[in-house]
Amino acid sequence: MPVITNIDDLKRLYQRRVPRMFYDYAESGSWTEQTFRENTSDFEDIRLRQRVAVDMTGRSTATQMVGQDVAMPVALAPVGLTGMQCADGEIKAARAAEAFGVPFTLSTMSINSIEEVAEATSAPFWFQLYTMKDQDYLSRLIERARAANCSALVITLDLQILGQRHRDLKNGLSAPPKLTIPTMMNLATKWRWGIGMLGAKRRDFGNIVGHVQGVSDPSSLMAWTGEQFDPSLDWDKIAKLKEQWGGKVILKGILDADDARMALKVGADAIVVSNHGGRQLDGALSSIRALPAILDAVGDKVEVHLDSGIRSGQDVLKAVAMGAKGTYIGRAFTYGLGAMGQAGVTRALEVIHKELDVSMALCGRRRVDELDRDILLVPEDFEGRWQ
Ligand code: GLV
């Protein structure tokens, strides 16, 4: 068993064990990948204020997200095709999250279906919704999430149209992978992945295949999004979805204070400051840079969460000290899953938890509700002066 001390260790193992096509899918940003890069480099620009001689006994990272107890302010983000990173990937990730005491969010574009994940877990998970043109299908999807006892609906607002990630096009990304000669040559070196996949419950899009008609290539994310996603989604439709769901709603993909105000108006229980991991609008601000203005606009009225760029417990600390009530990890848990299955997701959570706990202590804080901007050293022009 390799000694894993940080998320990068998991990433290295992940790269070795998972087919190139799925590694590239997770590791890409759109176009030039500027936003993808800045999501992490902007976290590095923030420094921490070391404090000493503060009693650090009795520390806890526990808190709440949308009224739900969490072991730390971290949820597993919805990641499409998770079940292609590792056989039954969504089930394994959801089980790891449940055991750790953090929320798991199932993507609409998952491999394991809502029902399969519900059957394999006992804690309610969150369901991430993409809105589709087919209204009957959309209503059925919401009903399926309700029947599975999902405790929040996470509606993604920044993907009515898919951002271009060059490598997905070059690799011919699909689930299951199409057996071209380059793909077969690469798969031949990933025997551990292949053996797992032979026994997987499912190798296609479980929430979709068999539930909706009219897509030219059911194995292609690009085909699904292009042909089925609803490009006319607007705030009225979001308000109706909230009404239809009737439970907790988290609106994901907010990067602008005006949009944050609109989200508040439609009654979101939380918003996620997110640029979709740098996978949608290249050239957009990193999430951590966009966060302060959004907090100033709505932070006292709605719970503000953040994703995109979280790779360590120190990143969690910085986002929460800045004012976010919770964060999400997507790639960080995916590396663990591809590297070591469920144990790898657990390891990713343990690593992040330890980094968060120790950094909190060294900043002189014992509880999440004690984290504030006072522990951060933020460059003067961090938010930037834009015209
Ligand atoms: C889907 O959510 C993607 O970013 O590929």
Residues whose N, C-alpha, C, O or C-beta is under 5 A from the ligand:
A	BS01	GLV	G80 R279
